[in-house]
Amino acid sequence: MAWTADAGWAGITDTDRQEWAAAFPGAVLEQELAKATAWLKANPKRAGRRNWRRFLVGWLQRCQEKGGTHREAGNRPSGPTPEERAKRRFFRGDAQRSMTDQEYAEWRRGQRPSTEAAALAGAITLAKEGT
């Protein structure tokens, strides 16, 4: 099996097509081959492959995982819901622990200096500059 920018795909047998149709039922093979060709022409530096069979199987696998060639807006794999995203914890360097966004916002509110402390810090700065 081979691919060139001028000739396209060569060496794809009927057996290959049957195997891929059975393994990737959501992928319309001719359309996916055309998409792969367009992608390879747009990315010529990445077109110097040796194992074209592996490239096509990976292409068809990703197509299948994303819902197939003719996927609809409601037929796409779903990601985490906004509620699940809000529960994600991230390490916060300034707090030195993992926190959700909400916990971090609350922690930041508690870390703000009081207005008296801010005024005092400003006065100290002015006094140092005046000296």
N, CA and C atoms as a LAMMPS dump frame, in Angstrom:
ITEM: TIMESTEP
0
ITEM: NUMBER OF ATOMS
393
ITEM: BOX BOUNDS ff ff ff
-5.0000000000000000e+02 5.0000000000000000e+02
-5.0000000000000000e+02 5.0000000000000000e+02
-5.0000000000000000e+02 5.0000000000000000e+02
ITEM: ATOMS id mol type element x y z
1 1 1 N 0.842 -1.164 0
2 1 2 C 0 0 0
3 1 3 C 0.894 1.236 0
4 2 1 N 0.469 2.256 -0.754
5 2 2 C 1.263 3.473 -0.86
6 2 3 C 0.35 4.664 -1.123
7 3 1 N 0.916 5.854 -0.921
8 3 2 C 0.199 7.087 -1.218
9 3 3 C 1.167 8.077 -1.825
10 4 1 N 0.732 8.766 -2.874
11 4 2 C 1.495 9.876 -3.442
12 4 3 C 0.532 11.023 -3.678
13 5 1 N 1.062 12.231 -3.677
14 5 2 C 0.22 13.41 -3.865
15 5 3 C -0.409 13.421 -5.26
16 6 1 N 0.285 12.871 -6.245
17 6 2 C -0.239 12.872 -7.615
18 6 3 C -1.254 11.756 -7.848
19 7 1 N -0.907 10.531 -7.43
20 7 2 C -1.74 9.373 -7.748
21 7 3 C -2.734 9.021 -6.655
22 8 1 N -2.513 9.499 -5.436
23 8 2 C -3.401 9.144 -4.334
24 8 3 C -3.039 7.778 -3.772
25 9 1 N -4.062 7.014 -3.385
26 9 2 C -3.857 5.715 -2.751
27 9 3 C -3.679 4.625 -3.794
28 10 1 N -2.737 3.719 -3.524
29 10 2 C -2.504 2.583 -4.401
30 10 3 C -2.291 1.341 -3.542
31 11 1 N -2.778 0.222 -4.01
32 11 2 C -2.544 -1.039 -3.31
33 11 3 C -3.56 -1.375 -2.246
34 12 1 N -4.682 -0.662 -2.185
35 12 2 C -5.731 -1.009 -1.225
36 12 3 C -6.579 -2.098 -1.872
37 13 1 N -6.605 -3.263 -1.266
38 13 2 C -7.315 -4.399 -1.852
39 13 3 C -8.771 -4.424 -1.393
40 14 1 N -9.571 -5.244 -2.063
41 14 2 C -10.968 -5.424 -1.663
42 14 3 C -11.042 -6.039 -0.263
43 15 1 N -10.079 -6.904 0.047
44 15 2 C -10.036 -7.504 1.385
45 15 3 C -9.813 -6.428 2.445
46 16 1 N -8.899 -5.466 2.157
47 16 2 C -8.669 -4.353 3.082
48 16 3 C -9.969 -3.584 3.311
49 17 1 N -10.65 -3.289 2.236
50 17 2 C -11.899 -2.521 2.324
51 17 3 C -12.951 -3.262 3.15
52 18 1 N -13.061 -4.564 2.959
53 18 2 C -14.037 -5.362 3.709
54 18 3 C -13.682 -5.394 5.204
55 19 1 N -12.413 -5.577 5.495
56 19 2 C -11.972 -5.606 6.895
57 19 3 C -12.233 -4.267 7.575
58 20 1 N -11.914 -3.175 6.901
59 20 2 C -12.102 -1.853 7.48
60 20 3 C -13.592 -1.528 7.628
61 21 1 N -14.409 -1.951 6.68
62 21 2 C -15.858 -1.709 6.773
63 21 3 C -16.439 -2.44 7.981
64 22 1 N -15.948 -3.654 8.25
65 22 2 C -16.437 -4.416 9.402
66 22 3 C -15.91 -3.822 10.713
67 23 1 N -14.666 -3.386 10.722
68 23 2 C -14.054 -2.874 11.946
69 23 3 C -14.511 -1.455 12.284
70 24 1 N -14.817 -0.657 11.259
71 24 2 C -15.181 0.748 11.459
72 24 3 C -16.491 1.05 10.733
73 25 1 N -17.601 0.548 11.244
74 25 2 C -18.87 0.689 10.525
75 25 3 C -19.353 2.131 10.408
76 26 1 N -18.925 3.024 11.268
77 26 2 C -19.358 4.419 11.189
78 26 3 C -18.601 5.229 10.155
79 27 1 N -17.504 4.696 9.651
80 27 2 C -16.668 5.427 8.694
81 27 3 C -17.051 5.063 7.267
82 28 1 N -17.326 6.064 6.449
83 28 2 C -17.562 5.849 5.021
84 28 3 C -16.182 5.884 4.375
85 29 1 N -15.72 4.728 3.934
86 29 2 C -14.323 4.559 3.534
87 29 3 C -13.891 5.54 2.452
88 30 1 N -14.648 5.699 1.389
89 30 2 C -14.226 6.578 0.293
90 30 3 C -14.101 8.03 0.765
91 31 1 N -15.023 8.468 1.595
92 31 2 C -14.941 9.833 2.108
93 31 3 C -13.754 9.999 3.045
94 32 1 N -13.507 9.009 3.874
95 32 2 C -12.376 9.103 4.798
96 32 3 C -11.046 9.046 4.06
97 33 1 N -10.959 8.262 2.99
98 33 2 C -9.733 8.249 2.181
99 33 3 C -9.518 9.613 1.532
100 34 1 N -10.592 10.251 1.077
101 34 2 C -10.481 11.584 0.484
102 34 3 C -10.046 12.604 1.533
103 35 1 N -10.595 12.495 2.74
104 35 2 C -10.191 13.405 3.826
105 35 3 C -8.718 13.201 4.183
106 36 1 N -8.298 11.941 4.249
107 36 2 C -6.901 11.646 4.575
108 36 3 C -5.981 12.202 3.493
109 37 1 N -6.38 12.088 2.229
110 37 2 C -5.588 12.636 1.125
111 37 3 C -5.478 14.144 1.25
112 38 1 N -6.595 14.811 1.514
113 38 2 C -6.573 16.271 1.667
114 38 3 C -5.667 16.67 2.824
115 39 1 N -5.739 15.931 3.927
116 39 2 C -4.902 16.24 5.083
117 39 3 C -3.425 16.062 4.738
118 40 1 N -3.091 14.971 4.036
119 40 2 C -1.696 14.709 3.675
120 40 3 C -1.168 15.778 2.722
121 41 1 N -2.002 16.248 1.804
122 41 2 C -1.568 17.309 0.891
123 41 3 C -1.366 18.623 1.645
124 42 1 N -2.176 18.862 2.651
125 42 2 C -2.044 20.086 3.447
126 42 3 C -0.885 20.011 4.428
127 43 1 N -0.422 18.803 4.736
128 43 2 C 0.677 18.593 5.676
129 43 3 C 1.774 17.765 5.008
130 44 1 N 2.438 18.309 3.983
131 44 2 C 3.4 17.499 3.211
132 44 3 C 4.588 16.996 4.027
133 45 1 N 4.973 17.717 5.061
134 45 2 C 6.097 17.255 5.88
135 45 3 C 5.745 15.985 6.635
136 46 1 N 4.455 15.763 6.879
137 46 2 C 4.036 14.58 7.624
138 46 3 C 3.611 13.454 6.696
139 47 1 N 3.787 13.654 5.386
140 47 2 C 3.36 12.654 4.414
141 47 3 C 4.455 11.638 4.093
142 48 1 N 5.611 11.743 4.674
143 48 2 C 6.698 10.819 4.384
144 48 3 C 6.638 9.57 5.24
145 49 1 N 5.545 8.896 5.195
146 49 2 C 5.356 7.713 6.04
147 49 3 C 5.791 6.449 5.297
148 50 1 N 6.046 5.428 6.073
149 50 2 C 6.384 4.139 5.485
150 50 3 C 5.269 3.129 5.69
151 51 1 N 4.571 3.221 6.804
152 51 2 C 3.524 2.258 7.118
153 51 3 C 2.155 2.905 6.89
154 52 1 N 1.716 2.914 5.649
155 52 2 C 0.459 3.562 5.287
156 52 3 C -0.74 2.83 5.867
157 53 1 N -0.646 1.535 5.998
158 53 2 C -1.755 0.764 6.582
159 53 3 C -2.012 1.229 8.02
160 54 1 N -0.956 1.396 8.775
161 54 2 C -1.093 1.869 10.152
162 54 3 C -1.706 3.265 10.189
163 55 1 N -1.267 4.149 9.285
164 55 2 C -1.814 5.501 9.214
165 55 3 C -3.32 5.466 8.953
166 56 1 N -3.751 4.664 7.972
167 56 2 C -5.175 4.608 7.636
168 56 3 C -6.009 3.972 8.741
169 57 1 N -5.505 2.933 9.362
170 57 2 C -6.252 2.305 10.456
171 57 3 C -6.398 3.303 11.609
172 58 1 N -5.36 4.056 11.917
173 58 2 C -5.45 5.088 12.953
174 58 3 C -6.452 6.169 12.572
175 59 1 N -6.447 6.56 11.3
176 59 2 C -7.385 7.572 10.8
177 59 3 C -8.826 7.083 10.96
178 60 1 N -9.076 5.857 10.534
179 60 2 C -10.424 5.291 10.619
180 60 3 C -10.842 5.068 12.07
181 61 1 N -9.902 4.695 12.913
182 61 2 C -10.197 4.499 14.337
183 61 3 C -10.649 5.801 14.979
184 62 1 N -9.916 6.891 14.694
185 62 2 C -10.295 8.193 15.258
186 62 3 C -11.659 8.631 14.728
187 63 1 N -11.909 8.374 13.452
188 63 2 C -13.218 8.702 12.871
189 63 3 C -14.32 7.95 13.61
190 64 1 N -14.121 6.662 13.823
191 64 2 C -15.109 5.828 14.5
192 64 3 C -15.34 6.314 15.935
193 65 1 N -14.267 6.644 16.641
194 65 2 C -14.377 7.094 18.034
195 65 3 C -15.117 8.419 18.149
196 66 1 N -15.032 9.247 17.1
197 66 2 C -15.709 10.545 17.127
198 66 3 C -17.151 10.472 16.643
199 67 1 N -17.634 9.287 16.346
200 67 2 C -19.028 9.137 15.946
201 67 3 C -19.236 8.808 14.487
202 68 1 N -18.18 8.606 13.73
203 68 2 C -18.312 8.222 12.327
204 68 3 C -18.267 9.405 11.38
205 69 1 N -18.366 9.098 10.099
206 69 2 C -18.274 10.113 9.065
207 69 3 C -19.441 11.085 9.123
208 70 1 N -20.655 10.584 9.299
209 70 2 C -21.854 11.421 9.275
210 70 3 C -22.402 11.643 10.677
211 71 1 N -21.558 12.092 11.57
212 71 2 C -22.035 12.318 12.928
213 71 3 C -22.848 13.606 12.982
214 72 1 N -23.791 13.629 13.898
215 72 2 C -24.63 14.802 14.093
216 72 3 C -24.211 15.487 15.385
217 73 1 N -24.686 16.705 15.551
218 73 2 C -24.293 17.474 16.735
219 73 3 C -24.635 16.739 18.028
220 74 1 N -25.786 16.086 18.086
221 74 2 C -26.181 15.372 19.289
222 74 3 C -25.598 13.984 19.39
223 75 1 N -24.849 13.563 18.383
224 75 2 C -24.327 12.205 18.326
225 75 3 C -22.826 12.17 18.591
226 76 1 N -22.275 13.223 19.149
227 76 2 C -20.842 13.263 19.406
228 76 3 C -20.542 12.713 20.793
229 77 1 N -19.363 12.173 20.981
230 77 2 C -19.001 11.728 22.33
231 77 3 C -19.05 12.914 23.283
232 78 1 N -19.62 12.7 24.421
233 78 2 C -19.764 13.809 25.359
234 78 3 C -18.563 13.874 26.29
235 79 1 N -18.219 15.078 26.644
236 79 2 C -17.146 15.297 27.598
237 79 3 C -17.734 15.495 28.974
238 80 1 N -16.936 15.963 29.904
239 80 2 C -17.455 16.189 31.251
240 80 3 C -18.492 17.309 31.25
241 81 1 N -19.48 17.169 32.103
242 81 2 C -20.512 18.194 32.23
243 81 3 C -19.918 19.395 32.972
244 82 1 N -20.581 20.551 32.898
245 82 2 C -20.062 21.705 33.65
246 82 3 C -19.957 21.423 35.141
247 83 1 N -20.877 20.61 35.669
248 83 2 C -20.808 20.276 37.089
249 83 3 C -19.567 19.439 37.396
250 84 1 N -19.259 18.488 36.491
251 84 2 C -18.068 17.66 36.694
252 84 3 C -16.806 18.498 36.564
253 85 1 N -16.797 19.441 35.605
254 85 2 C -15.639 20.307 35.441
255 85 3 C -15.408 21.162 36.683
256 86 1 N -16.5 21.63 37.294
257 86 2 C -16.378 22.47 38.493
258 86 3 C -15.796 21.7 39.667
259 87 1 N -15.908 20.377 39.656
260 87 2 C -15.385 19.553 40.748
261 87 3 C -13.918 19.173 40.559
262 88 1 N -13.35 19.505 39.394
263 88 2 C -11.946 19.17 39.153
264 88 3 C -11.056 19.935 40.118
265 89 1 N -10.028 19.256 40.564
266 89 2 C -9.099 19.869 41.506
267 89 3 C -7.775 20.118 40.786
268 90 1 N -7.19 21.265 41.049
269 90 2 C -5.903 21.63 40.48
270 90 3 C -4.982 22.057 41.614
271 91 1 N -3.706 21.784 41.44
272 91 2 C -2.744 22.207 42.451
273 91 3 C -2.537 23.706 42.316
274 92 1 N -2.709 24.421 43.414
275 92 2 C -2.539 25.877 43.434
276 92 3 C -1.243 26.171 44.164
277 93 1 N -0.271 26.668 43.439
278 93 2 C 1.05 26.899 44.002
279 93 3 C 1.051 27.864 45.162
280 94 1 N 0.267 28.943 45.068
281 94 2 C 0.284 29.914 46.154
282 94 3 C -0.399 29.38 47.41
283 95 1 N -1.344 28.465 47.252
284 95 2 C -2.016 27.868 48.415
285 95 3 C -1.314 26.592 48.867
286 96 1 N -0.456 26.042 48.011
287 96 2 C 0.286 24.814 48.276
288 96 3 C -0.612 23.613 48.533
289 97 1 N -1.727 23.535 47.787
290 97 2 C -2.594 22.362 47.873
291 97 3 C -3.525 22.322 46.671
292 98 1 N -4.182 21.186 46.481
293 98 2 C -5.138 21.027 45.396
294 98 3 C -6.491 21.558 45.814
295 99 1 N -7.117 22.319 44.906
296 99 2 C -8.406 22.927 45.209
297 99 3 C -9.245 23.016 43.946
298 100 1 N -10.568 23.038 44.122
299 100 2 C -11.46 23.332 43.002
300 100 3 C -11.395 24.84 42.764
301 101 1 N -11.964 25.284 41.643
302 101 2 C -11.979 26.719 41.367
303 101 3 C -12.722 27.479 42.461
304 102 1 N -13.826 26.93 42.937
305 102 2 C -14.607 27.6 43.969
306 102 3 C -13.822 27.683 45.284
307 103 1 N -13.192 26.582 45.677
308 103 2 C -12.393 26.6 46.902
309 103 3 C -11.258 27.613 46.8
310 104 1 N -10.653 27.671 45.613
311 104 2 C -9.544 28.597 45.412
312 104 3 C -10.028 30.047 45.507
313 105 1 N -11.182 30.348 44.903
314 105 2 C -11.729 31.703 44.982
315 105 3 C -12.006 32.095 46.427
316 106 1 N -12.562 31.164 47.2
317 106 2 C -12.825 31.443 48.614
318 106 3 C -11.52 31.641 49.38
319 107 1 N -10.53 30.824 49.072
320 107 2 C -9.238 30.953 49.735
321 107 3 C -8.615 32.312 49.422
322 108 1 N -8.709 32.737 48.153
323 108 2 C -8.148 34.03 47.751
324 108 3 C -8.835 35.186 48.474
325 109 1 N -10.176 35.079 48.638
326 109 2 C -10.905 36.126 49.359
327 109 3 C -10.402 36.236 50.791
328 110 1 N -10.097 35.117 51.405
329 110 2 C -9.6 35.115 52.778
330 110 3 C -8.169 35.6 52.894
331 111 1 N -7.421 35.61 51.781
332 111 2 C -6.019 36.02 51.8
333 111 3 C -5.824 37.502 51.533
334 112 1 N -6.864 38.212 51.137
335 112 2 C -6.722 39.634 50.835
336 112 3 C -6.433 40.405 52.124
337 113 1 N -5.512 41.332 52.052
338 113 2 C -5.23 42.125 53.245
339 113 3 C -6.398 43.05 53.556
340 114 1 N -6.6 43.311 54.818
341 114 2 C -7.677 44.221 55.212
342 114 3 C -7.352 45.619 54.703
343 115 1 N -8.336 46.48 54.671
344 115 2 C -8.107 47.839 54.186
345 115 3 C -7.135 48.589 55.097
346 116 1 N -7.194 48.33 56.417
347 116 2 C -6.26 48.976 57.349
348 116 3 C -4.828 48.546 57.043
349 117 1 N -4.655 47.234 56.807
350 117 2 C -3.31 46.73 56.52
351 117 3 C -2.81 47.292 55.195
352 118 1 N -3.678 47.407 54.213
353 118 2 C -3.278 47.96 52.926
354 118 3 C -2.89 49.427 53.079
355 119 1 N -3.654 50.188 53.875
356 119 2 C -3.345 51.6 54.094
357 119 3 C -2.02 51.743 54.826
358 120 1 N -1.779 50.899 55.813
359 120 2 C -0.531 50.935 56.56
360 120 3 C 0.651 50.605 55.656
361 121 1 N 0.488 49.607 54.806
362 121 2 C 1.564 49.245 53.877
363 121 3 C 1.855 50.391 52.93
364 122 1 N 0.82 51.083 52.472
365 122 2 C 1.013 52.241 51.604
366 122 3 C 1.732 53.358 52.307
367 123 1 N 1.38 53.588 53.585
368 123 2 C 2.032 54.653 54.358
369 123 3 C 3.496 54.329 54.592
370 124 1 N 3.82 53.097 54.859
371 124 2 C 5.209 52.684 55.071
372 124 3 C 6.009 52.908 53.788
373 125 1 N 5.429 52.562 52.656
374 125 2 C 6.106 52.756 51.375
375 125 3 C 6.371 54.226 51.14
376 126 1 N 5.376 55.083 51.41
377 126 2 C 5.558 56.511 51.224
378 126 3 C 6.622 57.061 52.168
379 127 1 N 6.639 56.554 53.389
380 127 2 C 7.635 57.025 54.345
381 127 3 C 9.036 56.647 53.906
382 128 1 N 9.2 55.459 53.363
383 128 2 C 10.528 55.025 52.9
384 128 3 C 10.99 55.871 51.721
385 129 1 N 10.049 56.203 50.824
386 129 2 C 10.407 56.979 49.65
387 129 3 C 10.764 58.409 50.046
388 130 1 N 10.114 58.939 51.085
389 130 2 C 10.356 60.319 51.513
390 130 3 C 11.662 60.495 52.256
391 131 1 N 12.246 59.413 52.749
392 131 2 C 13.449 59.494 53.549
393 131 3 C 14.672 59.658 52.704
